Amino acid sequence: MSSDRRTFFRSLARGAAALLLGGGTAWLATKGDAPCWTGGACRGCPKLDDCELPEGKLARAQRLPRRTREDAS
């Protein structure tokens, strides 16, 4: 009887480990630094404010209003 119980717990632990491994792998795959999905259309991207890509930084810099000589005085 203890052999059946041990087999049950062993298979339960293996199943939990496999589920944890599969879930962790899926989470890491979706969490990683994926390339930009907008194809260069940075202005309409919902992640523009937090984007660290060079294109995103350039789009943010171009979005800011430029100072003129009249503003400086």
QUIBEL-V862873 format. One record per residue. N is the residue number from 1. RES is the residue in three letters. SS is DSSP state (h for helix, s for strand, l for the rest). OMEGA is omega as a letter, one per 20 degrees, with the letter a starting at -180 (* if undefined). D_FIRST is the distance of its C-alpha to the first C-alpha in whole Angstrom. Layout:
# QUIBEL-V862873
[[N & RES & SS & OMEGA & D_FIRST] [N & RES & SS & OMEGA & D_FIRST]]
This chain:
# QUIBEL-V862873
[[1 & MET & l & a & 0] [2 & SER & h & r & 4] [3 & SER & h & r & 5] [4 & ASP & h & r & 5] [5 & ARG & h & r & 7] [6 & ARG & h & r & 9] [7 & THR & h & r & 10] [8 & PHE & h & a & 11] [9 & PHE & h & r & 13] [10 & ARG & h & r & 14] [11 & SER & h & r & 16] [12 & LEU & h & r & 17] [13 & ALA & h & r & 19] [14 & ARG & h & r & 20] [15 & GLY & h & r & 21] [16 & ALA & h & r & 23] [17 & ALA & h & r & 25] [18 & ALA & h & r & 26] [19 & LEU & h & r & 27] [20 & LEU & h & r & 29] [21 & LEU & h & r & 30] [22 & GLY & h & r & 32] [23 & GLY & h & r & 33] [24 & GLY & h & r & 35] [25 & THR & h & r & 36] [26 & ALA & h & r & 38] [27 & TRP & h & r & 39] [28 & LEU & h & r & 41] [29 & ALA & h & a & 42] [30 & THR & h & a & 44] [31 & LYS & h & a & 45] [32 & GLY & l & r & 47] [33 & ASP & l & r & 51] [34 & ALA & l & r & 51] [35 & PRO & l & a & 55] [36 & CYS & l & a & 57] [37 & TRP & l & a & 57] [38 & THR & l & r & 60] [39 & GLY & l & r & 62] [40 & GLY & l & r & 65] [41 & ALA & l & a & 65] [42 & CYS & h & a & 65] [43 & ARG & h & a & 67] [44 & GLY & h & a & 64] [45 & CYS & l & r & 61] [46 & PRO & l & a & 59] [47 & LYS & l & a & 58] [48 & LEU & h & a & 61] [49 & ASP & h & a & 62] [50 & ASP & h & a & 59] [51 & CYS & l & r & 59] [52 & GLU & l & r & 60] [53 & LEU & l & a & 61] [54 & PRO & h & r & 64] [55 & GLU & h & r & 65] [56 & GLY & h & r & 64] [57 & LYS & h & r & 66] [58 & LEU & h & r & 69] [59 & ALA & h & r & 68] [60 & ARG & h & r & 68] [61 & ALA & h & r & 71] [62 & GLN & h & a & 73] [63 & ARG & h & a & 72] [64 & LEU & l & r & 74] [65 & PRO & l & a & 77] [66 & ARG & l & r & 80] [67 & ARG & l & r & 82] [68 & THR & l & r & 86] [69 & ARG & h & r & 89] [70 & GLU & h & r & 90] [71 & ASP & h & a & 86] [72 & ALA & h & a & 87] [73 & SER & l & * & 90]]
